[in-house]
Amino acid sequence: MAFLSGFVSYLLLLIVFVVVGGAAVFLGITLRKNANAKAETAENETAAE
């Protein structure tokens, strides 16, 4: 019974790490896309002048 309890505990910990890591990757990609779009807009405005 102790093995099963320990296994479930580590499984839940792994799931938490995967969820946090996935959220961090999603947030990083979103922020990078926003920064790239903002830089491209500024570059286009500078080139138009």
CORSUL-V723602 format. One record per residue. N is the residue number from 0. SS is DSSP state (@ for helix, = for strand, . for the rest). PHI is phi in degrees with one decimal (* if undefined). D_FIRST is the distance of its C-alpha to the first C-alpha in Angstrom with 1 decimal. Layout:
n=<N N>
ss=<SS SS>
phi=<PHI PHI>
d_first=<D_FIRST D_FIRST>
This chain:
n=<0 1 2 3 4 5 6 7 8 9 10 11 12 13 14 15 16 17 18 19 20 21 22 23 24 25 26 27 28 29 30 31 32 33 34 35 36 37 38 39 40 41 42 43 44 45 46 47 48>
ss=<. @ @ @ @ @ @ @ @ @ @ @ @ @ @ @ @ @ @ @ @ @ @ @ @ @ @ @ @ @ @ @ @ @ @ @ @ @ @ @ @ @ @ @ @ @ @ @ .>
phi=<* -67.0 -63.0 -64.0 -64.3 -65.6 -62.7 -64.9 -61.6 -68.9 -64.8 -64.7 -63.1 -62.8 -62.8 -62.0 -61.7 -65.8 -65.2 -64.8 -64.0 -63.1 -64.6 -65.4 -64.8 -60.8 -65.0 -63.0 -64.2 -62.2 -64.4 -66.0 -62.5 -63.9 -65.6 -65.3 -65.0 -66.7 -66.3 -66.5 -63.9 -64.6 -66.1 -66.2 -66.5 -68.7 -71.1 -74.8 -76.5>
d_first=<0.0 3.8 5.4 5.2 6.3 8.7 9.9 10.8 12.4 14.5 15.3 16.7 18.5 20.0 21.2 22.8 24.6 25.9 27.2 28.9 30.3 31.6 33.2 34.9 36.3 37.6 39.2 40.7 42.2 43.6 45.2 46.7 48.2 49.7 51.2 52.6 54.2 55.7 57.1 58.6 60.2 61.7 62.9 64.6 66.3 67.6 68.9 70.6 72.7>
